[in-house]
Amino acid sequence: MNNTHQKRDVYVAIADPTRRKIIRLLADAEELPLHELTAQFQMGRTAVSKHLGILKEADLVTNRKLGRETRYRLNAAPLQEVKDWLSFYEKFWNERAILLKNILEE
């Protein structure tokens, strides 16, 4: 079976701090070329490209060719899954904080 086109899990993609920084950089810009992204890290183009590839496999990043340059753009839609998952725990901790407050006030 060919696994080269298998979609990567969004949680795996955002697990790495470098990839989270790439997501943040792309969120702050409409799109960025590889050389501008690479300038933000202490690693080479190949390493940044590998991180971008993982983000692309999770559908978090899209790219387009503009002449000889490749430009990258954030696709934030897959992050909704993470937000939905975290919202449960936000509710959980808010309820616990209210319970603790009530106990402390007694």
PDB file as gemmi writes it, atoms N, CA and C in Angstrom:
CRYST1    1.000    1.000    1.000  90.00  90.00  90.00 P 1                      
ATOM      1  N   MET A   1       0.835  -1.180   0.000  1.00  0.00           N  
ATOM      2  CA  MET A   1       0.000   0.000   0.000  1.00  0.00           C  
ATOM      3  C   MET A   1       0.882   1.246   0.000  1.00  0.00           C  
ATOM      4  N   ASN A   2       0.537   2.233  -0.787  1.00  0.00           N  
ATOM      5  CA  ASN A   2       1.306   3.466  -0.889  1.00  0.00           C  
ATOM      6  C   ASN A   2       0.829   4.454   0.166  1.00  0.00           C  
ATOM      7  N   ASN A   3       1.697   4.804   1.120  1.00  0.00           N  
ATOM      8  CA  ASN A   3       1.338   5.711   2.201  1.00  0.00           C  
ATOM      9  C   ASN A   3       1.754   7.153   1.934  1.00  0.00           C  
ATOM     10  N   THR A   4       2.248   7.458   0.738  1.00  0.00           N  
ATOM     11  CA  THR A   4       2.744   8.807   0.476  1.00  0.00           C  
ATOM     12  C   THR A   4       1.630   9.834   0.426  1.00  0.00           C  
ATOM     13  N   HIS A   5       0.398   9.427   0.164  1.00  0.00           N  
ATOM     14  CA  HIS A   5      -0.710  10.367   0.080  1.00  0.00           C  
ATOM     15  C   HIS A   5      -1.647  10.256   1.279  1.00  0.00           C  
ATOM     16  N   GLN A   6      -1.197   9.586   2.326  1.00  0.00           N  
ATOM     17  CA  GLN A   6      -2.013   9.428   3.521  1.00  0.00           C  
ATOM     18  C   GLN A   6      -2.054  10.756   4.280  1.00  0.00           C  
ATOM     19  N   LYS A   7      -3.242  11.118   4.751  1.00  0.00           N  
ATOM     20  CA  LYS A   7      -3.403  12.364   5.494  1.00  0.00           C  
ATOM     21  C   LYS A   7      -2.806  12.216   6.887  1.00  0.00           C  
ATOM     22  N   ARG A   8      -2.069  13.233   7.319  1.00  0.00           N  
ATOM     23  CA  ARG A   8      -1.436  13.225   8.635  1.00  0.00           C  
ATOM     24  C   ARG A   8      -2.402  13.788   9.667  1.00  0.00           C  
ATOM     25  N   ASP A   9      -2.342  13.238  10.865  1.00  0.00           N  
ATOM     26  CA  ASP A   9      -3.173  13.676  11.973  1.00  0.00           C  
ATOM     27  C   ASP A   9      -2.802  15.110  12.370  1.00  0.00           C  
ATOM     28  N   VAL A  10      -3.788  15.957  12.560  1.00  0.00           N  
ATOM     29  CA  VAL A  10      -3.544  17.365  12.896  1.00  0.00           C  
ATOM     30  C   VAL A  10      -2.816  17.489  14.234  1.00  0.00           C  
ATOM     31  N   TYR A  11      -3.079  16.596  15.170  1.00  0.00           N  
ATOM     32  CA  TYR A  11      -2.417  16.649  16.472  1.00  0.00           C  
ATOM     33  C   TYR A  11      -0.924  16.337  16.343  1.00  0.00           C  
ATOM     34  N   VAL A  12      -0.582  15.410  15.481  1.00  0.00           N  
ATOM     35  CA  VAL A  12       0.826  15.098  15.228  1.00  0.00           C  
ATOM     36  C   VAL A  12       1.501  16.306  14.589  1.00  0.00           C  
ATOM     37  N   ALA A  13       0.797  16.945  13.674  1.00  0.00           N  
ATOM     38  CA  ALA A  13       1.370  18.086  12.960  1.00  0.00           C  
ATOM     39  C   ALA A  13       1.660  19.251  13.891  1.00  0.00           C  
ATOM     40  N   ILE A  14       0.795  19.501  14.864  1.00  0.00           N  
ATOM     41  CA  ILE A  14       1.004  20.652  15.747  1.00  0.00           C  
ATOM     42  C   ILE A  14       1.812  20.306  16.995  1.00  0.00           C  
ATOM     43  N   ALA A  15       2.232  19.060  17.123  1.00  0.00           N  
ATOM     44  CA  ALA A  15       2.977  18.631  18.308  1.00  0.00           C  
ATOM     45  C   ALA A  15       4.369  19.266  18.377  1.00  0.00           C  
ATOM     46  N   ASP A  16       4.932  19.607  17.247  1.00  0.00           N  
ATOM     47  CA  ASP A  16       6.291  20.140  17.211  1.00  0.00           C  
ATOM     48  C   ASP A  16       6.286  21.663  17.341  1.00  0.00           C  
ATOM     49  N   PRO A  17       7.124  22.226  18.213  1.00  0.00           N  
ATOM     50  CA  PRO A  17       7.149  23.681  18.389  1.00  0.00           C  
ATOM     51  C   PRO A  17       7.540  24.451  17.131  1.00  0.00           C  
ATOM     52  N   THR A  18       8.390  23.876  16.294  1.00  0.00           N  
ATOM     53  CA  THR A  18       8.755  24.545  15.047  1.00  0.00           C  
ATOM     54  C   THR A  18       7.540  24.675  14.141  1.00  0.00           C  
ATOM     55  N   ARG A  19       6.757  23.611  14.053  1.00  0.00           N  
ATOM     56  CA  ARG A  19       5.554  23.670  13.206  1.00  0.00           C  
ATOM     57  C   ARG A  19       4.523  24.635  13.778  1.00  0.00           C  
ATOM     58  N   ARG A  20       4.426  24.695  15.101  1.00  0.00           N  
ATOM     59  CA  ARG A  20       3.503  25.676  15.700  1.00  0.00           C  
ATOM     60  C   ARG A  20       3.951  27.095  15.390  1.00  0.00           C  
ATOM     61  N   LYS A  21       5.251  27.329  15.389  1.00  0.00           N  
ATOM     62  CA  LYS A  21       5.754  28.664  15.037  1.00  0.00           C  
ATOM     63  C   LYS A  21       5.473  28.973  13.570  1.00  0.00           C  
ATOM     64  N   ILE A  22       5.632  27.999  12.695  1.00  0.00           N  
ATOM     65  CA  ILE A  22       5.312  28.201  11.271  1.00  0.00           C  
ATOM     66  C   ILE A  22       3.843  28.571  11.127  1.00  0.00           C  
ATOM     67  N   ILE A  23       2.974  27.863  11.828  1.00  0.00           N  
ATOM     68  CA  ILE A  23       1.538  28.167  11.781  1.00  0.00           C  
ATOM     69  C   ILE A  23       1.300  29.604  12.228  1.00  0.00           C  
ATOM     70  N   ARG A  24       1.960  30.007  13.298  1.00  0.00           N  
ATOM     71  CA  ARG A  24       1.791  31.374  13.814  1.00  0.00           C  
ATOM     72  C   ARG A  24       2.268  32.408  12.796  1.00  0.00           C  
ATOM     73  N   LEU A  25       3.421  32.155  12.193  1.00  0.00           N  
ATOM     74  CA  LEU A  25       3.946  33.079  11.184  1.00  0.00           C  
ATOM     75  C   LEU A  25       2.987  33.206  10.008  1.00  0.00           C  
ATOM     76  N   LEU A  26       2.442  32.076   9.572  1.00  0.00           N  
ATOM     77  CA  LEU A  26       1.511  32.107   8.442  1.00  0.00           C  
ATOM     78  C   LEU A  26       0.177  32.741   8.830  1.00  0.00           C  
ATOM     79  N   ALA A  27      -0.203  32.631  10.102  1.00  0.00           N  
ATOM     80  CA  ALA A  27      -1.442  33.260  10.563  1.00  0.00           C  
ATOM     81  C   ALA A  27      -1.316  34.781  10.540  1.00  0.00           C  
ATOM     82  N   ASP A  28      -0.111  35.273  10.738  1.00  0.00           N  
ATOM     83  CA  ASP A  28       0.125  36.713  10.766  1.00  0.00           C  
ATOM     84  C   ASP A  28       0.336  37.321   9.380  1.00  0.00           C  
ATOM     85  N   ALA A  29       0.438  36.489   8.363  1.00  0.00           N  
ATOM     86  CA  ALA A  29       0.668  36.967   6.996  1.00  0.00           C  
ATOM     87  C   ALA A  29      -0.293  36.254   6.054  1.00  0.00           C  
ATOM     88  N   GLU A  30      -0.604  36.888   4.952  1.00  0.00           N  
ATOM     89  CA  GLU A  30      -1.486  36.228   3.984  1.00  0.00           C  
ATOM     90  C   GLU A  30      -0.813  34.987   3.408  1.00  0.00           C  
ATOM     91  N   GLU A  31       0.428  35.153   3.009  1.00  0.00           N  
ATOM     92  CA  GLU A  31       1.248  34.020   2.576  1.00  0.00           C  
ATOM     93  C   GLU A  31       2.708  34.443   2.605  1.00  0.00           C  
ATOM     94  N   LEU A  32       3.577  33.440   2.760  1.00  0.00           N  
ATOM     95  CA  LEU A  32       5.005  33.719   2.857  1.00  0.00           C  
ATOM     96  C   LEU A  32       5.789  32.755   1.975  1.00  0.00           C  
ATOM     97  N   PRO A  33       6.858  33.253   1.348  1.00  0.00           N  
ATOM     98  CA  PRO A  33       7.732  32.355   0.585  1.00  0.00           C  
ATOM     99  C   PRO A  33       8.648  31.580   1.527  1.00  0.00           C  
ATOM    100  N   LEU A  34       9.160  30.491   1.043  1.00  0.00           N  
ATOM    101  CA  LEU A  34      10.015  29.619   1.845  1.00  0.00           C  
ATOM    102  C   LEU A  34      11.202  30.376   2.426  1.00  0.00           C  
ATOM    103  N   HIS A  35      11.835  31.247   1.653  1.00  0.00           N  
ATOM    104  CA  HIS A  35      13.026  31.934   2.153  1.00  0.00           C  
ATOM    105  C   HIS A  35      12.695  32.857   3.337  1.00  0.00           C  
ATOM    106  N   GLU A  36      11.503  33.446   3.367  1.00  0.00           N  
ATOM    107  CA  GLU A  36      11.117  34.287   4.499  1.00  0.00           C  
ATOM    108  C   GLU A  36      10.815  33.437   5.741  1.00  0.00           C  
ATOM    109  N   LEU A  37      10.211  32.277   5.527  1.00  0.00           N  
ATOM    110  CA  LEU A  37       9.968  31.370   6.654  1.00  0.00           C  
ATOM    111  C   LEU A  37      11.292  30.852   7.219  1.00  0.00           C  
ATOM    112  N   THR A  38      12.191  30.461   6.334  1.00  0.00           N  
ATOM    113  CA  THR A  38      13.480  29.910   6.757  1.00  0.00           C  
ATOM    114  C   THR A  38      14.269  30.934   7.579  1.00  0.00           C  
ATOM    115  N   ALA A  39      14.152  32.205   7.235  1.00  0.00           N  
ATOM    116  CA  ALA A  39      14.886  33.258   7.947  1.00  0.00           C  
ATOM    117  C   ALA A  39      14.467  33.368   9.411  1.00  0.00           C  
ATOM    118  N   GLN A  40      13.323  32.816   9.767  1.00  0.00           N  
ATOM    119  CA  GLN A  40      12.818  32.883  11.141  1.00  0.00           C  
ATOM    120  C   GLN A  40      13.346  31.758  12.037  1.00  0.00           C  
ATOM    121  N   PHE A  41      14.126  30.844  11.465  1.00  0.00           N  
ATOM    122  CA  PHE A  41      14.595  29.673  12.204  1.00  0.00           C  
ATOM    123  C   PHE A  41      16.100  29.520  12.066  1.00  0.00           C  
ATOM    124  N   GLN A  42      16.688  28.820  13.005  1.00  0.00           N  
ATOM    125  CA  GLN A  42      18.101  28.493  12.926  1.00  0.00           C  
ATOM    126  C   GLN A  42      18.253  27.093  12.344  1.00  0.00           C  
ATOM    127  N   MET A  43      17.735  26.947  11.138  1.00  0.00           N  
ATOM    128  CA  MET A  43      17.843  25.682  10.404  1.00  0.00           C  
ATOM    129  C   MET A  43      17.789  26.009   8.925  1.00  0.00           C  
ATOM    130  N   GLY A  44      18.141  25.056   8.122  1.00  0.00           N  
ATOM    131  CA  GLY A  44      18.186  25.271   6.685  1.00  0.00           C  
ATOM    132  C   GLY A  44      16.827  25.127   5.998  1.00  0.00           C  
ATOM    133  N   ARG A  45      16.824  25.448   4.723  1.00  0.00           N  
ATOM    134  CA  ARG A  45      15.600  25.361   3.918  1.00  0.00           C  
ATOM    135  C   ARG A  45      15.039  23.953   3.891  1.00  0.00           C  
ATOM    136  N   THR A  46      15.914  22.959   3.830  1.00  0.00           N  
ATOM    137  CA  THR A  46      15.458  21.580   3.749  1.00  0.00           C  
ATOM    138  C   THR A  46      14.677  21.197   5.005  1.00  0.00           C  
ATOM    139  N   ALA A  47      15.176  21.587   6.167  1.00  0.00           N  
ATOM    140  CA  ALA A  47      14.492  21.264   7.419  1.00  0.00           C  
ATOM    141  C   ALA A  47      13.147  21.978   7.495  1.00  0.00           C  
ATOM    142  N   VAL A  48      13.111  23.253   7.116  1.00  0.00           N  
ATOM    143  CA  VAL A  48      11.850  23.995   7.128  1.00  0.00           C  
ATOM    144  C   VAL A  48      10.884  23.371   6.123  1.00  0.00           C  
ATOM    145  N   SER A  49      11.388  22.978   4.977  1.00  0.00           N  
ATOM    146  CA  SER A  49      10.543  22.330   3.962  1.00  0.00           C  
ATOM    147  C   SER A  49       9.932  21.035   4.477  1.00  0.00           C  
ATOM    148  N   LYS A  50      10.699  20.273   5.249  1.00  0.00           N  
ATOM    149  CA  LYS A  50      10.162  19.033   5.825  1.00  0.00           C  
ATOM    150  C   LYS A  50       9.026  19.338   6.797  1.00  0.00           C  
ATOM    151  N   HIS A  51       9.196  20.360   7.613  1.00  0.00           N  
ATOM    152  CA  HIS A  51       8.124  20.758   8.526  1.00  0.00           C  
ATOM    153  C   HIS A  51       6.893  21.223   7.741  1.00  0.00           C  
ATOM    154  N   LEU A  52       7.111  21.984   6.698  1.00  0.00           N  
ATOM    155  CA  LEU A  52       5.993  22.431   5.862  1.00  0.00           C  
ATOM    156  C   LEU A  52       5.293  21.234   5.203  1.00  0.00           C  
ATOM    157  N   GLY A  53       6.052  20.235   4.818  1.00  0.00           N  
ATOM    158  CA  GLY A  53       5.470  19.035   4.235  1.00  0.00           C  
ATOM    159  C   GLY A  53       4.542  18.323   5.203  1.00  0.00           C  
ATOM    160  N   ILE A  54       4.938  18.246   6.461  1.00  0.00           N  
ATOM    161  CA  ILE A  54       4.088  17.624   7.480  1.00  0.00           C  
ATOM    162  C   ILE A  54       2.817  18.445   7.674  1.00  0.00           C  
ATOM    163  N   LEU A  55       2.951  19.766   7.701  1.00  0.00           N  
ATOM    164  CA  LEU A  55       1.779  20.630   7.823  1.00  0.00           C  
ATOM    165  C   LEU A  55       0.865  20.504   6.607  1.00  0.00           C  
ATOM    166  N   LYS A  56       1.454  20.341   5.433  1.00  0.00           N  
ATOM    167  CA  LYS A  56       0.647  20.141   4.211  1.00  0.00           C  
ATOM    168  C   LYS A  56      -0.110  18.819   4.270  1.00  0.00           C  
ATOM    169  N   GLU A  57       0.529  17.767   4.776  1.00  0.00           N  
ATOM    170  CA  GLU A  57      -0.124  16.463   4.888  1.00  0.00           C  
ATOM    171  C   GLU A  57      -1.311  16.504   5.837  1.00  0.00           C  
ATOM    172  N   ALA A  58      -1.288  17.430   6.783  1.00  0.00           N  
ATOM    173  CA  ALA A  58      -2.404  17.604   7.721  1.00  0.00           C  
ATOM    174  C   ALA A  58      -3.390  18.653   7.213  1.00  0.00           C  
ATOM    175  N   ASP A  59      -3.192  19.125   5.999  1.00  0.00           N  
ATOM    176  CA  ASP A  59      -4.035  20.158   5.368  1.00  0.00           C  
ATOM    177  C   ASP A  59      -4.011  21.487   6.115  1.00  0.00           C  
ATOM    178  N   LEU A  60      -2.975  21.733   6.903  1.00  0.00           N  
ATOM    179  CA  LEU A  60      -2.853  22.992   7.621  1.00  0.00           C  
ATOM    180  C   LEU A  60      -2.185  24.080   6.781  1.00  0.00           C  
ATOM    181  N   VAL A  61      -1.500  23.664   5.732  1.00  0.00           N  
ATOM    182  CA  VAL A  61      -0.776  24.598   4.869  1.00  0.00           C  
ATOM    183  C   VAL A  61      -1.046  24.243   3.416  1.00  0.00           C  
ATOM    184  N   THR A  62      -1.223  25.276   2.611  1.00  0.00           N  
ATOM    185  CA  THR A  62      -1.296  25.101   1.163  1.00  0.00           C  
ATOM    186  C   THR A  62      -0.138  25.878   0.554  1.00  0.00           C  
ATOM    187  N   ASN A  63       0.192  25.537  -0.658  1.00  0.00           N  
ATOM    188  CA  ASN A  63       1.264  26.269  -1.328  1.00  0.00           C  
ATOM    189  C   ASN A  63       0.922  26.490  -2.791  1.00  0.00           C  
ATOM    190  N   ARG A  64       1.591  27.481  -3.355  1.00  0.00           N  
ATOM    191  CA  ARG A  64       1.453  27.756  -4.784  1.00  0.00           C  
ATOM    192  C   ARG A  64       2.787  28.245  -5.314  1.00  0.00           C  
ATOM    193  N   LYS A  65       3.028  27.917  -6.557  1.00  0.00           N  
ATOM    194  CA  LYS A  65       4.253  28.353  -7.221  1.00  0.00           C  
ATOM    195  C   LYS A  65       4.007  29.718  -7.839  1.00  0.00           C  
ATOM    196  N   LEU A  66       4.955  30.601  -7.651  1.00  0.00           N  
ATOM    197  CA  LEU A  66       4.919  31.916  -8.266  1.00  0.00           C  
ATOM    198  C   LEU A  66       6.296  32.119  -8.887  1.00  0.00           C  
ATOM    199  N   GLY A  67       6.401  31.788 -10.165  1.00  0.00           N  
ATOM    200  CA  GLY A  67       7.715  31.773 -10.811  1.00  0.00           C  
ATOM    201  C   GLY A  67       8.545  30.653 -10.219  1.00  0.00           C  
ATOM    202  N   ARG A  68       9.735  30.988  -9.744  1.00  0.00           N  
ATOM    203  CA  ARG A  68      10.612  29.988  -9.131  1.00  0.00           C  
ATOM    204  C   ARG A  68      10.393  29.879  -7.625  1.00  0.00           C  
ATOM    205  N   GLU A  69       9.507  30.693  -7.113  1.00  0.00           N  
ATOM    206  CA  GLU A  69       9.279  30.766  -5.672  1.00  0.00           C  
ATOM    207  C   GLU A  69       8.037  29.965  -5.277  1.00  0.00           C  
ATOM    208  N   THR A  70       8.110  29.300  -4.122  1.00  0.00           N  
ATOM    209  CA  THR A  70       6.943  28.634  -3.560  1.00  0.00           C  
ATOM    210  C   THR A  70       6.462  29.452  -2.379  1.00  0.00           C  
ATOM    211  N   ARG A  71       5.192  29.789  -2.389  1.00  0.00           N  
ATOM    212  CA  ARG A  71       4.594  30.600  -1.327  1.00  0.00           C  
ATOM    213  C   ARG A  71       3.621  29.729  -0.542  1.00  0.00           C  
ATOM    214  N   TYR A  72       3.615  29.916   0.782  1.00  0.00           N  
ATOM    215  CA  TYR A  72       2.816  29.082   1.673  1.00  0.00           C  
ATOM    216  C   TYR A  72       1.752  29.927   2.366  1.00  0.00           C  
ATOM    217  N   ARG A  73       0.615  29.280   2.605  1.00  0.00           N  
ATOM    218  CA  ARG A  73      -0.532  29.945   3.230  1.00  0.00           C  
ATOM    219  C   ARG A  73      -1.142  28.996   4.254  1.00  0.00           C  
ATOM    220  N   LEU A  74      -1.626  29.557   5.350  1.00  0.00           N  
ATOM    221  CA  LEU A  74      -2.270  28.764   6.393  1.00  0.00           C  
ATOM    222  C   LEU A  74      -3.695  28.398   5.982  1.00  0.00           C  
ATOM    223  N   ASN A  75      -4.058  27.159   6.228  1.00  0.00           N  
ATOM    224  CA  ASN A  75      -5.444  26.703   6.135  1.00  0.00           C  
ATOM    225  C   ASN A  75      -5.828  26.309   7.562  1.00  0.00           C  
ATOM    226  N   ALA A  76      -6.501  27.202   8.267  1.00  0.00           N  
ATOM    227  CA  ALA A  76      -6.777  27.003   9.689  1.00  0.00           C  
ATOM    228  C   ALA A  76      -7.943  26.054   9.958  1.00  0.00           C  
ATOM    229  N   ALA A  77      -8.679  25.666   8.955  1.00  0.00           N  
ATOM    230  CA  ALA A  77      -9.874  24.832   9.158  1.00  0.00           C  
ATOM    231  C   ALA A  77      -9.603  23.570   9.976  1.00  0.00           C  
ATOM    232  N   PRO A  78      -8.517  22.822   9.733  1.00  0.00           N  
ATOM    233  CA  PRO A  78      -8.282  21.618  10.540  1.00  0.00           C  
ATOM    234  C   PRO A  78      -8.049  21.909  12.022  1.00  0.00           C  
ATOM    235  N   LEU A  79      -7.699  23.134  12.369  1.00  0.00           N  
ATOM    236  CA  LEU A  79      -7.500  23.482  13.777  1.00  0.00           C  
ATOM    237  C   LEU A  79      -8.811  23.521  14.548  1.00  0.00           C  
ATOM    238  N   GLN A  80      -9.933  23.563  13.841  1.00  0.00           N  
ATOM    239  CA  GLN A  80     -11.236  23.530  14.509  1.00  0.00           C  
ATOM    240  C   GLN A  80     -11.393  22.244  15.312  1.00  0.00           C  
ATOM    241  N   GLU A  81     -10.868  21.138  14.795  1.00  0.00           N  
ATOM    242  CA  GLU A  81     -10.921  19.867  15.522  1.00  0.00           C  
ATOM    243  C   GLU A  81     -10.210  19.982  16.865  1.00  0.00           C  
ATOM    244  N   VAL A  82      -9.063  20.642  16.881  1.00  0.00           N  
ATOM    245  CA  VAL A  82      -8.305  20.836  18.117  1.00  0.00           C  
ATOM    246  C   VAL A  82      -9.083  21.747  19.058  1.00  0.00           C  
ATOM    247  N   LYS A  83      -9.637  22.808  18.536  1.00  0.00           N  
ATOM    248  CA  LYS A  83     -10.425  23.745  19.347  1.00  0.00           C  
ATOM    249  C   LYS A  83     -11.616  23.031  19.993  1.00  0.00           C  
ATOM    250  N   ASP A  84     -12.305  22.216  19.206  1.00  0.00           N  
ATOM    251  CA  ASP A  84     -13.458  21.484  19.739  1.00  0.00           C  
ATOM    252  C   ASP A  84     -13.037  20.528  20.856  1.00  0.00           C  
ATOM    253  N   TRP A  85     -11.927  19.853  20.674  1.00  0.00           N  
ATOM    254  CA  TRP A  85     -11.432  18.913  21.666  1.00  0.00           C  
ATOM    255  C   TRP A  85     -11.054  19.653  22.950  1.00  0.00           C  
ATOM    256  N   LEU A  86     -10.367  20.789  22.802  1.00  0.00           N  
ATOM    257  CA  LEU A  86      -9.946  21.566  23.967  1.00  0.00           C  
ATOM    258  C   LEU A  86     -11.114  22.221  24.685  1.00  0.00           C  
ATOM    259  N   SER A  87     -12.182  22.536  23.972  1.00  0.00           N  
ATOM    260  CA  SER A  87     -13.316  23.218  24.600  1.00  0.00           C  
ATOM    261  C   SER A  87     -13.949  22.352  25.692  1.00  0.00           C  
ATOM    262  N   PHE A  88     -13.923  21.032  25.520  1.00  0.00           N  
ATOM    263  CA  PHE A  88     -14.422  20.144  26.568  1.00  0.00           C  
ATOM    264  C   PHE A  88     -13.634  20.354  27.855  1.00  0.00           C  
ATOM    265  N   TYR A  89     -12.313  20.418  27.740  1.00  0.00           N  
ATOM    266  CA  TYR A  89     -11.462  20.556  28.919  1.00  0.00           C  
ATOM    267  C   TYR A  89     -11.550  21.956  29.513  1.00  0.00           C  
ATOM    268  N   GLU A  90     -11.800  22.940  28.697  1.00  0.00           N  
ATOM    269  CA  GLU A  90     -12.013  24.286  29.218  1.00  0.00           C  
ATOM    270  C   GLU A  90     -13.258  24.295  30.107  1.00  0.00           C  
ATOM    271  N   LYS A  91     -14.325  23.661  29.637  1.00  0.00           N  
ATOM    272  CA  LYS A  91     -15.554  23.565  30.421  1.00  0.00           C  
ATOM    273  C   LYS A  91     -15.286  22.781  31.706  1.00  0.00           C  
ATOM    274  N   PHE A  92     -14.554  21.687  31.598  1.00  0.00           N  
ATOM    275  CA  PHE A  92     -14.212  20.854  32.753  1.00  0.00           C  
ATOM    276  C   PHE A  92     -13.502  21.681  33.820  1.00  0.00           C  
ATOM    277  N   TRP A  93     -12.461  22.435  33.434  1.00  0.00           N  
ATOM    278  CA  TRP A  93     -11.695  23.202  34.411  1.00  0.00           C  
ATOM    279  C   TRP A  93     -12.472  24.398  34.937  1.00  0.00           C  
ATOM    280  N   ASN A  94     -13.304  25.014  34.123  1.00  0.00           N  
ATOM    281  CA  ASN A  94     -14.144  26.108  34.612  1.00  0.00           C  
ATOM    282  C   ASN A  94     -15.107  25.619  35.694  1.00  0.00           C  
ATOM    283  N   GLU A  95     -15.697  24.449  35.466  1.00  0.00           N  
ATOM    284  CA  GLU A  95     -16.600  23.876  36.462  1.00  0.00           C  
ATOM    285  C   GLU A  95     -15.858  23.554  37.754  1.00  0.00           C  
ATOM    286  N   ARG A  96     -14.630  23.036  37.642  1.00  0.00           N  
ATOM    287  CA  ARG A  96     -13.834  22.713  38.828  1.00  0.00           C  
ATOM    288  C   ARG A  96     -13.452  23.987  39.582  1.00  0.00           C  
ATOM    289  N   ALA A  97     -13.148  25.052  38.857  1.00  0.00           N  
ATOM    290  CA  ALA A  97     -12.783  26.318  39.507  1.00  0.00           C  
ATOM    291  C   ALA A  97     -13.972  26.889  40.272  1.00  0.00           C  
ATOM    292  N   ILE A  98     -15.164  26.788  39.696  1.00  0.00           N  
ATOM    293  CA  ILE A  98     -16.375  27.270  40.381  1.00  0.00           C  
ATOM    294  C   ILE A  98     -16.633  26.430  41.632  1.00  0.00           C  
ATOM    295  N   LEU A  99     -16.458  25.124  41.520  1.00  0.00           N  
ATOM    296  CA  LEU A  99     -16.639  24.234  42.663  1.00  0.00           C  
ATOM    297  C   LEU A  99     -15.637  24.578  43.781  1.00  0.00           C  
ATOM    298  N   LEU A 100     -14.404  24.787  43.427  1.00  0.00           N  
ATOM    299  CA  LEU A 100     -13.382  25.147  44.410  1.00  0.00           C  
ATOM    300  C   LEU A 100     -13.724  26.488  45.065  1.00  0.00           C  
ATOM    301  N   LYS A 101     -14.141  27.439  44.286  1.00  0.00           N  
ATOM    302  CA  LYS A 101     -14.529  28.751  44.825  1.00  0.00           C  
ATOM    303  C   LYS A 101     -15.659  28.597  45.845  1.00  0.00           C  
ATOM    304  N   ASN A 102     -16.657  27.784  45.483  1.00  0.00           N  
ATOM    305  CA  ASN A 102     -17.781  27.558  46.401  1.00  0.00           C  
ATOM    306  C   ASN A 102     -17.339  26.887  47.695  1.00  0.00           C  
ATOM    307  N   ILE A 103     -16.429  25.936  47.590  1.00  0.00           N  
ATOM    308  CA  ILE A 103     -15.903  25.250  48.778  1.00  0.00           C  
ATOM    309  C   ILE A 103     -15.144  26.237  49.659  1.00  0.00           C  
ATOM    310  N   LEU A 104     -14.337  27.068  49.048  1.00  0.00           N  
ATOM    311  CA  LEU A 104     -13.533  28.034  49.803  1.00  0.00           C  
ATOM    312  C   LEU A 104     -14.390  29.104  50.467  1.00  0.00           C  
ATOM    313  N   GLU A 105     -15.535  29.424  49.863  1.00  0.00           N  
ATOM    314  CA  GLU A 105     -16.434  30.434  50.424  1.00  0.00           C  
ATOM    315  C   GLU A 105     -17.259  29.904  51.598  1.00  0.00           C  
ATOM    316  N   GLU A 106     -17.354  28.577  51.735  1.00  0.00           N  
ATOM    317  CA  GLU A 106     -18.154  27.986  52.823  1.00  0.00           C  
ATOM    318  C   GLU A 106     -17.498  28.129  54.167  1.00  0.00           C  
TER     319      GLU A 106                                                      
END                                                                             
